[in-house]
Each structure stands twice: as C-alpha cells, then as structure tokens.
C-alpha cells in the first residue's frame, strides 16, 4: 500500500467521497479549501491510499502552509476540526507513516491534525503528541422544535429571546454584499473588544464566491440599526456557526440569542440534524457558558502534532501589549493589521 496525493479542487472523486462518508463536514468541502487557498495561500491536498483512477476509499485533507522559513502541514488551517476520512487502521497507519517520513526528510517542518472524534487517534505512534485542547459544542436538532426551545437556558436564553420580541428586533438573512459589509463592521467591533484584529475582508468575499448559498449571514436590527450578526455554513444535515459579531451597547436587547434561535428554527425547518457551534478555548468561560446555555453538548477537541508543538506564550506580556494596541487602533489600521497578520496564523 502506498500514499497518493489528490487535488481536492480538481479531482471529482473527492466530492464523491464527501457525499458518501458520514464523517465529512463543512471543513472538507472543496469550496472551503479553495477559499483558504485564495485568502491565505494555503495549498490544499488530500492524502489517500486509493490508487489513481479508482473511486476514493479514504482521504486526509491537509494544507501546506508556507513562509520564508518553513513549510508546515495543517489539517486544516482556520478550521475547528477536520476528521480523517479513513476507516481502517491499516490505511491510517500508512498515511501517518507518509507524514512522518516527510518530516524526517525535511519536506516539511511539522504536521498538525485536527480530528473531531476519530477513534483512530487512540492508537497513533508516540511521536504524535496532543498539542492543543479545546471544548467543542454541538446542538442536537433531531427533537421537536418545542423540545429544542425548552432546552435553552430559561434566564440566559429564553428570557433574552422574549426581550428581543418585545423590542421588535428584525432578522435579515442572505448573502448580499450589503449584509456582508454590515456583518464585518460588527465582527470588527467584537474583535476590537477582545484585543484582536479581524479576519481579512477578502477571506469573507472568497468564502462567498466559493461556497455560494451554503453560506448565510444573519443580522439582527433594532429599528434600522444593526446590533448583532452571525455567519453560518451548511453541508448535508449540518449547520455550522463560524463567525459572529455584535455591538456591546445593545447586548441587553438579546440580539445574539435571538439570532441563534432564528438559525436553529431555520435549520430545523430544513431538516438539519446538528448545529455545530465550533471550538472554544477551555478558559473562555463567557463563550463556553453561552454555548452551554443554548443546550449544546460539550466534548473535548484534541489536536495532535509532530514534532511536539512549542508551548505558546498565551497571556504573556507581549500578548497583553498587542491587545492594548489593537483595542485603540482606528478601524482602517485594525483592518490592515488583520490582513497582514492572518497569513501567519494558520
């Protein structure tokens, strides 16, 4: 058995595997991988043990991330998870050996895997180490809509949703350039509050071009003022929350709970069975509480790397100083910082 490289943007066999495989997600989609390449220069590839010309039996989506010093492999950058679509230990062992050989041969400096739940990760060689841990939240949408509503936290979700109704908040949804501009303004407000630059606007335009109507923006308005917005992506029976932003001055009106409830109702009406709320840092108490209050189930999400990833200086004085600066930059400078920095954050 040997490992072959497949171009997921050109080889229709990849889309065929995604249609058949139950673990395929938004982050495997050719459109998602194409947007990453256009936005950040990440070169997407699929590793498979299937010979050329045969229907794909398996595949590991992965991207080359290059800078002037090194080439890394990430499966997949800017994605919360990317399950290896591999069903047998033998096939998985062959793919892992191929990756390790590439590191030994200095073809790339490191590899990071971001599985969601794969049981295959329990038997990987000791050269692969757990590099990062997050909490992953998902809402089960298979119960009836009344049961889903009852699962929402009474005071932290149900009450703000009722408040939003009294305040006559309106929800606009779609993919128009006007909605995108509105969404981006709210995203930039939120990133500023957190002391971070926003993702480049070009990355959202590339998502729109690559994903089409799979991508939906929802904006909550108080009268004519936008106060909150979320961006979701759909695939098969899944709705995935990926980005959001809000105006803190209007948080008491319940804009964010209102939008997530709107998204849940829309997803349920379309027959979706899961609302993927994505990953959260384990110490992001406010964000993890919000997702818990939506009635989501939380599980551990573990990334693996080879060689061992260096410990980051999260919370160090450099990060605190950068956050202080980002909170005070004018909008054009903060947007420029995002364009420059995100290419190095894959």
Protein Blocks (a to p, Z undefined) as FASTA:
>chain_A
ZZddddfklmmklmmmmmmpmkbcfklpmklmmmmmmmnopacddddfbdghiacfbdcd
ddddddfkbccddddehiabdcdfbfbfklmmmmmmmmmmmmmnomafbdcdddfklmkl
mmgcfkbccfbdcddddddfkbcfklmmmmpcfklmmmmmmmmmmnopacdedjbfklmm
mmmmmmmmmmmmnopacddfklmmmmmmmnmmmbccddddehjacfbdcddddehjbccd
fbdcddfklmmnommmmmmmmmmmmmmmnopabdcebjadfklmmlmmmmmmnopacddd
dddddddddddfehiaklmmmmmmmmmpcfklmmmmmmmmmmmmZZ
